[in-house]
Amino acid sequence: MNHRLASAAPTRADHRAVHRNNLEVVLRHLGTVGPDSRAGIATRVGLTPSTVSRLVAELLDLGLVREVADAPSSDTPRPGRPAIQLELDGRHILALGAEISVDRITVIGTDLAGTVVYHRDRVFDAARSGPEATAAAVGRLCTRAVDTVVRKSPAHVTLAGLAVAVPGLVEVETGVVTEAPNLSWRGFPFGKVLAEVSDLPPEAIVLGNDANFAALAEYRIGSRAGTPNLIYITGEVGIGGGVIAAGQGLLGSHGHGGEIGHMKLDPKGARCGCGRRGCWEALIGLDALLREAGLDDEPTPPHGRRSTRTAGAATRTAGRGPRQWSASTRAARVAERARAGDRRTLAALETLARWVGIGAANLVNIFDPQVIILGGYFRHVAEWILPAARQVMVEGVLAPDAGGCELAISSLGFEAAARGAALHMIDQVIADPARLAVQAYPKWGVPGPARQRDRARRRVSEPRAATP
Ligand SMILES: [Zn+2]
């Protein structure tokens, strides 16, 4: 936090902040309203035409907007030459989002508009491998992602940066994973190590909690996008939560808010990954369902395309049950059994629905959300748990009919956190477009055009603005 006293006269830093804010206003306007002329932008965002011209020139330089000829309109024919419209570009921007799960690493790359240009999942046992090997694996996968996008792109590619979603408590400022119970990581400087192994400058790497990134993705691009009060619940071995309240992520004083998986619901219940008893995670996490359904000690199944990698992982994790299956495969197995009418599986799903409803009722009493979105594996078992879980939720909430809160299934599935991480990097660019000019990553083979590099040299001597 900046405790310096504000001086009476505006400083150079103030001007820069205003300039950055104006760039953001223009970008957001074009992103939400669509193409507009310079004069139109000036009128609608309340800036002078000369200011808008300067801002647009800078955004054109950065390749974040482009000029297009105004399409002639039949109802308002205008004489003279057609006005030039500006629209959001950013096809050359690559925002990377990665997610580390208990059983896999996901890497997603998008352009500035959020269009996915790269997606890869790799089966990976992060708990077994440890944080250093995991950082190396994330670095390799991201290097490959950049190489692939650069190879396929007709123009230069500028990397906006990499956000990594971690299933646990993360110190966002320092990139330290404070506590990731299901990975058995504690106090590990993941951001610093990842920067070393990937040749990315540390400021280009952002770490965050997986559920918070997933909640951002749901809020922006999910089936309930724009719902200002929503709660996202991860459905994996671990259960995390991301809370959006009045359109803002609720992170708490350390960024540790939303750890709803560790609400204690049954003090005498099963042992949780965090070492305590009866946490919500120990009742509704995927392992709990597999245990109840009697599927936790099934033999290792044959694997598909990833057989070589996964077979190795299976050997290393022998005796740990079917953890080496992907979460999706294991949940699909439960659904298969339920469909076949297996009584033990159906009873396990009934128990699951009750605990989902009880926990959801607590959340509704505290946060009054419009919707609670169940992510990850819940998609596979939705038909058996949703109606009963909603009933239990309504019974447990003080407000009539739980205030109309819905229980819904994520449309983004296991991709949500990585998509949200990439969206976070896009937000960083829109909030401070000039950072693209500062950040050129020659080691990654993705420098901007010569003009941009010249600008970078000029700017790099200026002090960096603090990233929010
Ligand atoms: Zn716990």
Residues whose N, C-alpha, C, O or C-beta is under 5 A from the ligand:
A	BS01	ZN	G261 H262 C272 C274 R276 C279
